[in-house]
């Protein structure tokens, strides 16, 4: 059976796509989707990942869809310290035996973002 090996893309609605792209790049190191051949895409250990906020009125996907992003991190403590230093609130910190540690933040538009440091 074929299986996915990681996130291939994240597509979601945003009131201000450009500001949101900048926030994710500045605070989480995620390059936005390239718009030309000179731009570098975001690359995970598994390869390129497309990260593309869409305008709130896009018809690319259903208006009823919601989401929670989940991103792997190498060192949750350092990531959370960096985010807190930037004034970003952290919640839902927990550890699950054999799975890893988690914490949640929210982006400027209130979307939940779960950070996961695998066990």
C-alpha positions, -999 to +999 in steps of 0.1 A: +000+000+000+013+035-009+014+059+020+020+097+024+053+107+039+046+142+051+026+173+044+025+180+007+007+213+010-014+235+032-041+256+016-064+278+036-084+310+036-070+343+050-083+378+053-048+391+046-028+364+028+004+385+023+006+395+060-001+359+071+026+345+048+051+370+063+040+360+099+046+323+092+080+330+076+091+354+103+081+333+133+081+297+121+106+298+092+081+286+066+088+300+031+056+309+012+047+291-020+070+303-048+056+327-074+086+324-097+116+302-104+139+323-082+119+318-050+128+289-027+100+267-016+097+255+020+115+221+022+109+196+050+130+165+056+107+147+031+110+174+004+091+205-008+059+214+010+035+240-006+023+265+019-003+289+004-028+310+022-056+319-002-079+349-003-109+345+019-133+345-011-113+319-030-134+292-048-104+269-050-119+248-021-151+246-001-160+276+020-171+253+048-137+237+054-118+244+086-084+231+098-057+229+124-021+230+112+004+206+128+041+211+123+070+190+135+097+208+154+132+196+164+133+213+198+100+224+212+115+242+242+136+265+219+107+271+196+084+280+224+110+304+239+114+320+205+076+324+201+071+337+237+099+363+231+079+375+201+048+379+223+030+349+210+009+330+236+014+293+240-012+269+253-021+232+254+014+220+263+014+182+269+034+151+265+022+117+252+043+087+260+058+072+228+044+100+206+061+132+217+054+167+231+029+192+219+020+228+223-005+251+206-003+287+194-026+307+172-017+328+142-028+364+139-062+353+124-070+329+153-061+297+134-048+270+158-013+258+151-001+227+169+037+222+173+049+186+177+083+174+189+082+137+180+094+112+207 
